[in-house]
Amino acid sequence: MNSRLKAAPTITISERKMLDEKDLEFIKKRSFFARWWTVVGIVMLAVLGVMALWLFVKVPNLINPLHVIEQLKAGTLQQSSLVVMAGMLPIVVLGLLLVCCAVIGFAFFSNERRYLRIIKDMQKSEENENT
């Protein structure tokens, strides 16, 4: 084992303290957010999918590169369309960054749910030991 890495200190049952009201309120609040994040994330992905489908059908120049290439080769792409595409580029990049944040958020909150479950299990075991 690496000498710089130290093992986590072990806490015996007698050293553990019960969670106070402030901790319990924090856990309750975080549990609420962790539970609802799944719903919010699924809704965000559904909206993103519907938006992509709508863009593909109604405004293919903004989402379908093959359509744009065909129009460029045929010389039928209007200058105003190029202006709109150039204006949409920053919005698309920001949207992709938001999607990345959502993916990272899913990973974070799934870990948080696991940690909250561990805390609740520990609290239940403490309550059972005290009774």
N, C-alpha and C positions, 0 to 999 in steps of 0.2 A: 504494500500500500504506500502511496506517495506520502512523504512526511509532511507536506504542506496541507494535505487534506485531512481534516479531523472528523472523526465520527460525531454524529449528532448526539448531544447529551440525552441520556435516557431519563425519563421522568417516571418515578414510581407512583403508584396509586395514592399513597399518602401525601406526595408532593403536589398532586394536581389539585386545583381549586375549582369550585363550581363556577360556572359562568355567571357574571352579574347581569343586572337588568340592561345595562348599556350594551353589553356584548350580545345578549339575546335579541335586543331590538335591531342591532346591526345585522345579525344572522337572518332575522326575519325579513328585513328589507332586501338584503342581498339574495335571499331565496326567491323573493317575489320577482326581482329583476332577472335572475337566472332562469326562472320558469317561463317568463313572458318573452325572453329573448328568442326562444325557438320559434314562437309564433311570429314575432316581428321579422325575424330573418327569413322565414318561409314566405311571408307576404312580400318582403322586399325582392326576393328572387322571382316570385310570380309576376310582380309589376315589371321587373326588368325583362322577363321573357315576353310579356304582352307588348311592351314597348318595342322590343326588337322585332317581333312579328309585324306590328303595325308599321314600323319603318320599312321593313322589307317589302310590304305590299304597297304602301302609299308613297313612300319616298325612297325608292331603291338607290338613288344616287348617294344617299347618306350612309348606307349600310352594305351595299352589294358592290364590291370592287370589280367584279366581272362586268357588271352593267356599266360602270363608269369607263372601264377600259374599252368596251365595245363602242361607247359613244365617242370617246376620244379618237379611236381609230377611224370611225365614220365621219368625224368632224361635226357631229351634231350636238356636242355639249356646249351649252350657252355660257357666256362669260359670267352671267349672274349666278349660275349654278356653282361655278368655281368660287365665287365670292362667298356664297352660303357655306360651301364645304370648308373653306378656310376659316370661316367664323365658327363653325361647329367643332373644329379640331380641339380647341381648348376645353370645350364642354365634354367632349368624348374622353379626353385624358382625365379630367376631374371625375367623370363617371367611373372610369376604370379604377382610379384610386379609391373611390368609395366602395367599389366591389371588393377590392383587396382588403380594405378595412373591415368590411363585413365578414370576410372569410377568417381574418385574424380574430375578430370578435367572437365568431362561432367557436373557434378553438379555445379562446380564453374562457368563455362562459361554460363550455362543456367541462373544462378542468375545474372551474369554480363550483359547478354543481356537484362534482365528485368530492371536492373538499368540504362543501357544506354537508353532504351526506355523511362523511366521515365524522365531522364535528357532532352531528345529531346522534350518530351511533355511539360516540364516546359519551355524550351527555346522557343518553338512555342507560348505558352501562353503569355510569356513575350513580344515576338515580336508583337503579336496581341494587347496586352495592350498598347504598345508604338505607334501603328499606329492609 
